[in-house]
Amino acid sequence: MATDTIPPESGIFHKAPDPILAELWEVKRQINEEAGYQVEVVARSAHEATELIRLQLAERAQREAA
């Protein structure tokens, strides 16, 4: 049976397949909240790193083609 891990008033619902995972996810949520973890910031950073790598690979390909 699935267990709510985030209160309904948050507007976000995640279902854990069992109570142990529900407890784990809640602890992880609390740790992330205390650490100021923001998905948007992490996603932006990952995107920027990906773009940098893409540009580096394109430059390398141009050098090798010359």
N, C-alpha and C positions, 0 to 999 in steps of 0.2 A: 504494500500500500504506500502511495506517495505521501510525503509529509511537507507541509509548507515550511520554508526556511526563512522567509522574509515576510513581515507582517503585511496584511492586505492594504493597510493605509499607506504603505510606501508606493503603491501603484505598480510594484514589480513583484511578479510571482515566479518562484523557482520551485520545482518539485524534486525532492530527493526520493530515491527508491526505497530508502529505509531510514529509521531513526538515527543510526550511527552516522550516515552521510549527512543527514540534516544537521546534526550537531557539529560535525566537521565544517560544513559550509558556513554555519553561523559563526564559529570561531574565526574562520578565515575572513568573513565579512567584517567582524569586529577589528581584527588586526589591520585589514586594509583601511578601514575607516580611521583608526588611530594613527596610521602612517600617512594619512592624507593621500592615499592612492586614488588617482583619477584616470579612468579608462581613456578619456579624451586625450590627456597629455601623453600617455603611453602610446596610443595609436598614432598620434602626430609624430612623436619621436621615431617610431618604427617606420612610418612613411618617409620621413626625411632621410633616415639611414638608407632605406631602399632606393630612393632617388639618387643619393650620393653614389651608391654602388653602381647603379645603372649608368650614371654619367661616366664613372671611372672605367667601366667595361666598354662603353662606346668609344672613349678616348683611346683606350688600349687597342681596340679593333682598328681604329683609324691609323694608329702608329704602325701596327703590324701590316696593314694593307699598303702602306707607303713604301 
